[in-house]
Structure formats: C-alpha cells, structure tokens
Amino acid sequence: QVQLVESGGGLVQAGGSLRLSCVASGSIFSFNPVGWYRQPPGKQRELVASIASGGGTYYPKSAKGRFTISRDNAKNTVYLEMNSLKPEDTAVYYCNAAKAPYGLGSEYTYWGQGTQVTVSL
C-alpha cells in the first residue's frame, strides 16, 4: 500500500523559512501529479502548490510567490520550500498524490498524515 509521510514542520518566526518533505513508499511521484495542501485551525483545507508529472507547477494567490514545490524522483520525495512566512500560514500541511482516475484533492487519492507549521508573530 502506498504511504505518504510528511516532515519538516515546526515553529518559526514571521519572515522565516521552512522546507517540508514528503516521502512516498513507492515511485508514484514519477507519474502522478502531487500537491501540498494546508488546513488552518477552524478552516477548510486549501491547495498551496502542485506539480504535474511533466514538471509544470501551479500556485494559488495565497502562495504569493513565497512557496516553491519541487520533486526528486530518485528519492521518491516532494518538497515544499516556504519563505517569508506569515502568521496566517499557520496550519497542518498535507502531501497529496493523484490516483487515477481521481485528481488532486479527492478523498480517493493518497494523503499523508500532515505536519504542523506554526508561525509566530
């Protein structure tokens, strides 16, 4: 069974940076779109970055050019580099991999357990 494990979260001051990692038990990142989602306290989950199998990336306005998603197929790992962090970035961050025929964000895709990111004032 495919398992995704996130790491790299923690406490950081506003303006600081963090690099999250997501390791897969299989090589699904080589063929499937991958995304990073976050869920702030009391709010719904939202997409913050995604990368297609061909390498194309997408970032919503909330990322504001501060986040960068990357992939290392040899290590079955996807990264999320976060810079200029703000208190509103505080959330649990989840790694998500598409599972055909379902796209990113679907409950029927692969999800990690999440890693907590807390940005202090």
N, C-alpha and C positions, 0 to 999 in steps of 0.2 A: 504494500500500500504506500502511496506517495505521502510524504510528510514534509511540511514546511516549518522551519524553526527560525524565528527572528531573534536578533540580539543587537546590542549596541545602545539601547535606550538608557536613560538616566536623567540626572538633574543637571541642568546647565543654566547659566545666567543669560539674560536677554542680550542678544548680539553675538552669542557664542555659536558654536557649530557642533554637530553630531553626525556620525556616519553609521547608519543602520545596515545590518546584513541579514540576508535571508538565504538559508541553505536548504536545498531540496534533497530528498533521499534518492531521487532519480534525475535523469537528464532532461526533464520536461522543459526547462528554461531554454533549451536549444531550439525548440519547435513551437512553443506556446507563448502567447502574449503574457506579460507579467505586469502587475500593478502594485502600488503601495496605496493603502487606504488608512485613514485615521478616524477615530471616534472620540471627540472631546466629551468631557463629562456632561451628561444630560442632553446630548445632541446625537443626531444620526451620523452614520458612517459616511465619509466622503472620500472621493478619489483625490490624491495629491500628485501622482505621477504614474505613467505607464510606458512600457517599451514593447514594441512589436517584435515578432520573430526576425524580421528583416533589419531591425535596429532603429526604426523610427520611434521617436518619443513624443509624448504629449504631457502638457502641464496645464492644469486649470489656473484661473486667475488667482486663486488663493495662494498658489506657489510663488507668484510674483517674481519669477526668475531666480529664486533663492534655493530651490531644490534641484538636484540632478540625479537621475536614475541611470544606473549602468549595470552591465552584466558580464560575468566571467563564466562562459560555458564549460570550460575545463574544470572549474571548481564547483559547478552547479550552484552558483551563488549570484544573487542580485543585491545591489547596494542602493541605498538612498542617502546621498550627501545633503545635509541641511545646513545652510549658512544663514547668518543674520536672524537667528531665531527670536521669536516674539512670544510673550505670554500666551497669546491666542493659539499658538502651535501646540500647546499642552494637550496631549491626547494619548490614547493607546494606538500604536501604529501596527498595521497588519500587512503581511505579504499575501498576494493573491495571484494564482496562476490559472489561466483559462483551461477549461476541459471541454473539448469539442463534444457536442455542438454548442456548448454554453460559453458565453463571453465573460469578460471580466466583471466582477461584482455580483455574479449569480451565486446563489446558495449552493448550487450544484457543481461549483468549481473547487479548487484546492485553496485552503486557507491555513495560515499559521495561527498560533495562539496569541500573538501580539506581544509587543514590548512597550513599556511605559516611557513616555518622554514628558518631562516636566521642565518648563522654562520659568525661572523665577524672575522677578522684576529687577 
